[in-house]
Amino acid sequence: MAENIPKFDEATQKELAVFLEKEQTQAKIHSSVHNFTTMCWDKCITSTPSTRFSRSEESCLVSCVDRFLDTSIFLVKQIQERRGSQ
């Protein structure tokens, strides 16, 4: 069975590793977006949604999204620093 597994040269292996790292990073980002969306919704939306959010819900969502963006920027910088140091 191991005979059927193709052998890749070093350049292809490196390219696959980079691709996998990018895909894993993208999956982490998508997961974070989903988690923050759920968290902000659960934290801020206290009534049955209608055509508009209440002032307090809107303010809460804005603050929550701002914190999400701050966190996202921080994470991107950390990823860039790790890649730069490698």
N, C-alpha and C positions, 0 to 999 in steps of 0.2 A: 504494500500500500504506500509506503514512503517513496517508492520508485516513481509514483505518479506526481509527486510534488516537484514543480519546476525549480531549478536552481537559478537564482538571479545573480548577476554580477554586482560588484560593490556599488557602482553608481546607481543601479536600479534599486538596490536595497536601501541606499541612502534616500533616494527619491521617495520610496514607499514610506520610510520612517518619517520624513518631513510631512508627507501627505497625511499620515495617520495622526501626527501631532496637531496639524491644523484642524483636522476633523474632530479630534478630541477637544480641542480648545473651543471650537464652534459649538459642539454639543454642550460644553460647560456653560457657555454664554447663553445658549437657548434655555438651558435648565434654570439659570439664574433669572432670566427674564420671566420665565413662567412662575418661579417661586416668588419673585418680587410682586408680580401682578396679583397673584393669589393673596399674598400677605397684605398688600395695599388695599385690595378690595375688601378682604375680611376685616381689616382694621378700620377702614374709613366709611364703608357703606353700611349704615345702621338701619336704614328703612328699605322698604320695597322700592326698587328703582322705577322712576317714572320718566318723563321726558327731560327732566333736569335734576341735577343733584342739588341738595340743600347747600347753603353757604358753608356750613361746617364740613360737610362731606367734600365739597369742592376744595376748600382750603387744605383739608387733610390729604386729599389725593395729590394736590400740587406739592405739598411738603414731602410726601412719600416718594413721589417721582423725582423730586430734586435730590433726595438722599440716594435713590437708586442710581441716578446719573453720576453723582459724586462717587459712589462705590464702583460703578462701571469704569469711570475714568481712572480710578485708582488701580483697578485690576488690569486694565490695558497697559498702564505704565509699568506695573510689576512684571507682566509678561514680556514687554519690550526690554526691560532691564535684564531679565533672565536670558533672553535670546542674545542680547548684546554681550553678556559675560561668557557665553559659551563659545 
